[in-house]
Amino acid sequence: MAAPTAKTEAPAQHAFPPFDTQYYLSEIVWLALSFALLYALMSKVALPRIGAIFAERNKRIADDIATAQGLKERTDAAHAAYEKALADARTRAQNLANVTREREAAAAEETNKRLEAQLHDRLATAEKSIAATRATAMGNVGTIAAEAASAIVERLIGQTPPAHEVAAALAEHGKQ
């Protein structure tokens, strides 16, 4: 076998520096110094800024909630006013409809009464006219009956009967 050369020799084994015990003390000092510096920097600079941002954000959220609550109250008040106005308008419309309906019903009732009175007057006039026509016709019935009876007798026997005999026969027949 060949003799080991510089390229093939195994390097010396060194421990990983953080695990090397000879560096512990310096690492602890730098850790403490870095922690103290980072703590001071965070407590004096970063955390107050973050706290101010959170405070500003909380204040803005609270203001937005208060504004939203105020707008909600205004909206509720406007909605209540709208509902009240709508109810009032419905009541006024119902009252107006009732008044109009009553007025129209009264006008229709008066028109009906007037037309009924006119029809009653026309009916009374017509009844009087019919009664007068009937009385005239009934007055003429006797004459017509006498003439018809005379014509019938004349046709049957060929002679005209005397008017007083026809009147007596009709009067006798009318009593039965």
C-alpha positions in Angstrom: 0.0 0.0 0.0 0.9 3.5 -0.6 2.1 5.7 2.1 -0.3 8.4 3.2 0.4 11.8 1.7 -0.6 15.3 2.7 -3.7 15.2 0.7 -4.8 11.9 2.1 -4.0 12.5 5.7 -7.0 13.0 8.0 -7.3 16.5 9.3 -7.0 17.1 13.0 -10.2 16.9 14.9 -11.3 20.3 16.4 -14.5 20.7 18.5 -17.3 23.0 17.2 -16.5 26.4 18.7 -19.7 26.9 20.7 -19.1 23.5 22.3 -15.5 24.1 23.0 -15.1 24.6 26.7 -12.2 27.1 26.4 -14.7 29.6 24.8 -17.6 29.3 27.3 -16.6 32.3 29.4 -16.3 34.7 26.5 -19.6 33.3 25.0 -21.5 33.9 28.2 -20.1 37.4 28.5 -21.1 38.3 25.0 -24.5 36.6 25.5 -25.1 38.7 28.6 -23.8 41.9 26.9 -25.9 41.2 23.8 -29.0 40.4 25.9 -28.6 43.5 28.0 -28.1 45.7 24.9 -31.1 44.1 23.1 -33.2 44.4 26.2 -32.3 48.1 26.6 -33.0 48.7 22.9 -36.3 46.9 23.0 -37.5 48.5 26.2 -36.5 52.0 25.3 -37.2 52.2 21.6 -39.2 49.3 20.0 -41.7 48.5 22.8 -42.8 52.1 23.3 -43.3 52.5 19.6 -45.3 49.2 19.4 -47.3 50.3 22.5 -48.0 53.7 20.9 -49.2 51.9 17.8 -51.4 49.6 19.8 -52.8 52.5 21.8 -53.5 54.5 18.6 -55.1 51.5 17.0 -57.3 50.9 20.1 -58.2 54.6 20.2 -59.1 54.5 16.5 -61.2 51.3 17.0 -63.0 52.9 19.9 -63.6 56.1 18.0 -64.9 54.0 15.0 -67.2 52.0 17.3 -68.5 55.2 18.9 -69.1 56.8 15.5 -70.8 53.6 14.3 -73.0 53.6 17.4 -73.9 57.2 16.9 -74.8 56.5 13.2 -76.8 53.4 14.3 -78.7 55.6 16.8 -79.4 58.2 14.1 -80.5 55.4 11.7 -82.8 53.9 14.4 -84.2 57.4 15.1 -84.7 58.0 11.4 -86.3 54.6 11.0 -88.6 55.2 13.9 -89.6 58.6 12.4 -90.2 56.9 9.1 -92.4 54.3 10.6 -94.3 56.9 12.6 -94.8 59.1 9.4 -95.9 56.0 7.5 -98.4 55.0 10.2 -99.7 58.6 10.3 -100.0 58.7 6.6 -101.9 55.4 6.6 -104.2 56.7 9.3 -104.8 59.9 7.4 -105.4 57.9 4.2 -107.8 55.6 6.0 -109.7 58.6 7.5 -109.8 60.3 4.2 -111.1 57.1 2.5 -113.8 56.8 5.3 -114.9 60.4 4.9 -115.0 60.1 1.1 -116.9 56.8 1.4 -119.4 58.3 3.8 -119.8 61.4 1.6 -120.3 59.3 -1.5 -122.7 57.0 0.3 -124.7 60.0 1.5 -124.7 61.4 -2.1 -125.8 58.1 -3.5 -128.5 57.8 -0.9 -129.8 61.2 -1.7 -129.7 60.4 -5.4 -131.6 57.2 -4.8 -134.2 59.0 -2.7 -134.6 61.7 -5.4 -134.9 59.1 -8.1 -137.3 57.0 -6.0 -139.4 60.1 -5.4 -139.4 60.9 -9.2 -140.3 57.3 -10.0 -143.1 57.4 -7.3 -144.5 60.6 -8.9 -144.3 59.1 -12.3 -146.0 55.9 -11.1 -148.8 57.9 -9.4 -149.2 59.9 -12.6 -149.3 56.7 -14.6 -151.8 55.1 -12.2 -154.1 58.2 -12.4 -153.8 58.1 -16.2 -154.6 54.4 -16.2 -157.6 54.9 -13.9 -158.9 57.8 -16.1 -158.5 55.6 -19.2 -160.1 52.7 -17.4 -163.0 54.9 -16.3 -163.4 56.2 -19.8 -163.2 52.7 -21.2 -165.6 51.4 -18.6 -168.0 54.2 -19.4 -167.8 53.3 -23.1 -168.2 49.6 -22.4 -172.0 50.0 -21.9 -172.3 51.8 -25.1 -170.1 49.4 -27.0 -172.0 46.4 -25.5 -175.3 48.0 -26.5 -174.0 48.6 -30.0 -172.5 45.1 -30.2 -175.7 43.5 -28.9 -177.8 45.5 -31.4 -175.5 44.4 -34.2 -175.7 40.8 -33.2 -179.5 40.8 -32.8 -179.8 42.6 -36.1 -177.7 40.0 -37.9 -179.5 37.2 -36.3 -183.1 38.3 -36.8 -182.5 40.9 -39.5 -184.1 43.8 -37.6 -182.6 46.4 -35.3 -183.9 46.0 -31.7 -185.2 49.1 -29.9 -182.4 50.7 -27.8 -184.4 50.6 -24.6 -184.9 46.8 -24.9 -181.1 46.3 -25.4 -180.3 48.6 -22.4 -182.8 46.7 -20.2 -181.3 43.3 -21.3 -177.8 44.5 -20.6 -178.8 46.0 -17.2 -180.5 42.7 -16.3 -177.4 40.7 -17.4 -175.0 43.0 -15.5 -176.9 42.4 -12.2 -176.3 38.7 -12.3 
